[in-house]
Amino acid sequence: MTKQLKRFGESVSRRKVLGGIGVTGAAALAGCGGNSGGSSEEASTSTSTTGSTSTSSSGGTGPLTAGGSSTVYPITSDASSVWNYNPPASDTEYWPASEYGIETDKAMADYWAGLYGFEASGSGNPPFKVSVGLSHSGVGLTKVMNGQVDIGDASAPVEAELEDVDYDKFTNHVVGVDAQPIVVSKYVYDNGVQQLDADTVRGIYRGEITNWSEVEGYTGDDMEIQTVGRSVGSGTDTSFRVNMLGSADAEMSGVDVRKGENQQVATTVQNSDNAIAYMALAFVSDEVPAIALNFDGTIYTPGENLSDKGYPLSRDLHCYTYEGTSDKEAAFLRMIIHDYGQSEYVEPAGYATLSDSRQEEELSKLPDPQ
């Protein structure tokens, strides 16, 4: 399977507009479970092709619901926006099927849903809508387990997020890879902190280093370090603790403030002149610059090698289903895992796409198309 990575130019502005429409659409569907924390009024008991039964909206024509990690959200939210728009075959900006070896005259959602027997509505709408909510990994995994959503977005494995549950009932669908960077305020970056040793980062988060004047290379004013962390229970926080501090429950006494979402972390760093944080790669910008990390003698530099296996803060991005994977869930996930979804939704979000072997592995977890 050869990757054909599509690059984006003038189409970006239109995509942003559609993304805004998608968020509005998701809010309109909040009562269906994606944003409300409750089950869909149209929910029904459905049996997946793997023989498992769950109470959710995964059967019939009710909406497919997802929710959880703000790290995974840019992928599933953008994918749902285009799915709900259901671009016709003639709209090659949003549905460039032939670029990915797909020969069809069907609209986008009609094609992917049709692989699992869902019929086109005839009105231009998709066979079923998709609603994506935003919280963090622990919430998404709990909701999918409780039948409140069909897909739980998570940026850490379920084993690291939930205790005393039956892990065998979760199916882990990896949709991309995030190379989580360390970021600092622009003032700190401009005053010499463009690379840190892993031991220095650990010292900051453990409360052993509290002033930027203690950091090698810093040339700015004497300032206390504002140490930003993610909410306890978020996949980003769990990943950082495990990979940088050694365990999921490692002490982080140096943290001054915690934020629930990557967007909030980025805003905090941008509005400060003394901050350091860890967050998803997709939220890095000129105003929230990522720095290089020296880890065990290897320097990992943003834009170069953060997706290497040796980088300690590289982690898989997950879409979990519970008690099997229904045809409705499989239709949406197959679209994202396919070359089309990897290039259209994963790569533009700033994440690394799945390798050919990993794509094959993930596709093998899905029910076979009809």
Solvent accessible surface area in square Angstrom, and as a share of the most:
residue,aa,sasa,rsa
1,M,102,0.46
2,T,109,0.64
3,K,55,0.23
4,Q,92,0.41
5,L,71,0.35
6,K,41,0.17
7,R,172,0.63
8,F,52,0.22
9,G,53,0.51
10,E,171,0.77
11,S,23,0.15
12,V,58,0.33
13,S,75,0.49
14,R,105,0.38
15,R,43,0.16
16,K,147,0.62
17,V,99,0.57
18,L,18,0.09
19,G,19,0.18
20,G,40,0.39
21,I,106,0.54
22,G,9,0.09
23,V,77,0.45
24,T,93,0.54
25,G,27,0.26
26,A,8,0.07
27,A,59,0.46
28,A,88,0.68
29,L,35,0.17
30,A,27,0.21
31,G,53,0.51
32,C,21,0.12
33,G,0,0.00
34,G,3,0.03
35,N,67,0.35
36,S,66,0.43
37,G,15,0.14
38,G,30,0.29
39,S,61,0.39
40,S,10,0.07
41,E,172,0.77
42,E,106,0.48
43,A,32,0.25
44,S,49,0.31
45,T,93,0.54
46,S,20,0.13
47,T,93,0.54
48,S,11,0.07
49,T,81,0.47
50,T,83,0.48
51,G,59,0.57
52,S,27,0.17
53,T,68,0.39
54,S,31,0.20
55,T,86,0.50
56,S,8,0.05
57,S,4,0.03
58,S,4,0.03
59,G,14,0.13
60,G,53,0.51
61,T,110,0.64
62,G,5,0.05
63,P,7,0.04
64,L,0,0.00
65,T,2,0.01
66,A,0,0.00
67,G,3,0.03
68,G,1,0.01
69,S,3,0.02
70,S,1,0.00
71,T,1,0.00
72,V,0,0.00
73,Y,33,0.12
74,P,24,0.15
75,I,0,0.00
76,T,0,0.00
77,S,10,0.06
78,D,62,0.32
79,A,0,0.00
80,S,5,0.03
81,S,6,0.04
82,V,6,0.03
83,W,0,0.00
84,N,24,0.12
85,Y,78,0.29
86,N,5,0.03
87,P,0,0.00
88,P,64,0.40
89,A,36,0.28
90,S,99,0.64
91,D,21,0.11
92,T,87,0.50
93,E,42,0.19
94,Y,4,0.01
95,W,2,0.01
96,P,3,0.02
97,A,10,0.08
98,S,79,0.51
99,E,75,0.34
100,Y,14,0.05
101,G,62,0.60
102,I,11,0.06
103,E,148,0.66
104,T,40,0.23
105,D,128,0.66
106,K,98,0.42
107,A,17,0.13
108,M,0,0.00
109,A,0,0.00
110,D,20,0.11
111,Y,45,0.17
112,W,4,0.01
113,A,0,0.00
114,G,26,0.25
115,L,47,0.23
116,Y,4,0.02
117,G,44,0.42
118,F,38,0.16
119,E,149,0.67
120,A,60,0.46
121,S,62,0.40
122,G,78,0.75
123,S,81,0.52
124,G,49,0.47
125,N,77,0.39
126,P,7,0.05
127,P,13,0.08
128,F,3,0.01
129,K,75,0.32
130,V,0,0.00
131,S,0,0.00
132,V,3,0.02
133,G,1,0.01
134,L,65,0.32
135,S,30,0.19
136,H,40,0.18
137,S,0,0.00
138,G,12,0.11
139,V,51,0.29
140,G,0,0.00
141,L,0,0.00
142,T,47,0.28
143,K,36,0.15
144,V,4,0.02
145,M,51,0.23
146,N,91,0.47
147,G,17,0.17
148,Q,47,0.21
149,V,3,0.02
150,D,3,0.02
151,I,0,0.00
152,G,0,0.00
153,D,0,0.00
154,A,0,0.00
155,S,1,0.01
156,A,2,0.02
157,P,64,0.40
158,V,3,0.02
159,E,101,0.45
160,A,39,0.30
161,E,29,0.13
162,L,22,0.11
163,E,148,0.66
164,D,148,0.77
165,V,35,0.20
166,D,69,0.36
167,Y,73,0.28
168,D,136,0.71
169,K,82,0.35
170,F,17,0.07
171,T,34,0.20
172,N,46,0.23
173,H,0,0.00
174,V,3,0.02
175,V,0,0.00
176,G,0,0.00
177,V,22,0.12
178,D,0,0.00
179,A,4,0.03
180,Q,0,0.00
181,P,1,0.00
182,I,1,0.00
183,V,0,0.00
184,V,0,0.00
185,S,0,0.00
186,K,81,0.34
187,Y,74,0.28
188,V,0,0.00
189,Y,62,0.24
190,D,86,0.44
191,N,33,0.17
192,G,39,0.38
193,V,1,0.01
194,Q,92,0.41
195,Q,78,0.35
196,L,6,0.03
197,D,68,0.35
198,A,5,0.04
199,D,101,0.53
200,T,28,0.16
201,V,0,0.00
202,R,46,0.17
203,G,4,0.04
204,I,1,0.01
205,Y,0,0.00
206,R,99,0.36
207,G,31,0.30
208,E,119,0.53
209,I,36,0.18
210,T,77,0.45
211,N,26,0.13
212,W,0,0.00
213,S,66,0.43
214,E,99,0.44
215,V,7,0.04
216,E,165,0.74
217,G,46,0.44
218,Y,25,0.10
219,T,105,0.61
220,G,22,0.21
221,D,93,0.48
222,D,109,0.56
223,M,33,0.15
224,E,128,0.57
225,I,12,0.06
226,Q,48,0.21
227,T,3,0.02
228,V,1,0.00
229,G,1,0.01
230,R,3,0.01
231,S,28,0.18
232,V,104,0.60
233,G,25,0.24
234,S,0,0.00
235,G,1,0.01
236,T,1,0.00
237,D,2,0.01
238,T,10,0.06
239,S,9,0.06
240,F,0,0.00
241,R,26,0.09
242,V,63,0.36
243,N,52,0.26
244,M,4,0.02
245,L,17,0.08
246,G,63,0.60
247,S,45,0.29
248,A,48,0.37
249,D,116,0.60
250,A,16,0.13
251,E,140,0.63
252,M,15,0.07
253,S,87,0.56
254,G,12,0.12
255,V,28,0.16
256,D,93,0.48
257,V,45,0.26
258,R,73,0.27
259,K,57,0.24
260,G,24,0.23
261,E,42,0.19
262,N,0,0.00
263,Q,62,0.27
264,Q,82,0.37
265,V,1,0.00
266,A,15,0.11
267,T,73,0.43
268,T,21,0.12
269,V,0,0.00
270,Q,96,0.43
271,N,116,0.60
272,S,28,0.18
273,D,73,0.38
274,N,32,0.16
275,A,0,0.00
276,I,0,0.00
277,A,0,0.00
278,Y,1,0.00
279,M,0,0.00
280,A,0,0.00
281,L,47,0.23
282,A,34,0.26
283,F,37,0.15
284,V,49,0.28
285,S,54,0.35
286,D,121,0.63
287,E,78,0.35
288,V,3,0.01
289,P,13,0.08
290,A,15,0.11
291,I,4,0.02
292,A,9,0.07
293,L,2,0.01
294,N,38,0.20
295,F,35,0.15
296,D,131,0.68
297,G,68,0.65
298,T,64,0.37
299,I,81,0.41
300,Y,17,0.06
301,T,41,0.24
302,P,37,0.23
303,G,85,0.82
304,E,138,0.62
305,N,33,0.17
306,L,9,0.04
307,S,64,0.41
308,D,69,0.36
309,K,206,0.87
310,G,45,0.43
311,Y,7,0.03
312,P,16,0.10
313,L,0,0.00
314,S,29,0.19
315,R,20,0.07
316,D,39,0.20
317,L,0,0.00
318,H,6,0.03
319,C,0,0.00
320,Y,5,0.02
321,T,0,0.00
322,Y,38,0.14
323,E,53,0.24
324,G,17,0.16
325,T,2,0.01
326,S,10,0.06
327,D,27,0.14
328,K,0,0.00
329,E,9,0.04
330,A,0,0.00
331,A,0,0.00
332,F,1,0.00
333,L,0,0.00
334,R,36,0.13
335,M,0,0.00
336,I,0,0.00
337,I,0,0.00
338,H,39,0.18
339,D,9,0.05
340,Y,0,0.00
341,G,0,0.00
342,Q,0,0.00
343,S,0,0.00
344,E,6,0.03
345,Y,4,0.02
346,V,0,0.00
347,E,36,0.16
348,P,68,0.43
349,A,14,0.11
350,G,31,0.30
351,Y,8,0.03
352,A,33,0.25
353,T,34,0.20
354,L,2,0.01
355,S,59,0.38
356,D,55,0.28
357,S,77,0.50
358,R,70,0.26
359,Q,0,0.00
360,E,100,0.45
361,E,92,0.41
362,E,1,0.00
363,L,31,0.15
364,S,90,0.58
365,K,67,0.28
366,L,9,0.04
367,P,10,0.06
368,D,119,0.62
369,P,55,0.35
370,Q,153,0.68
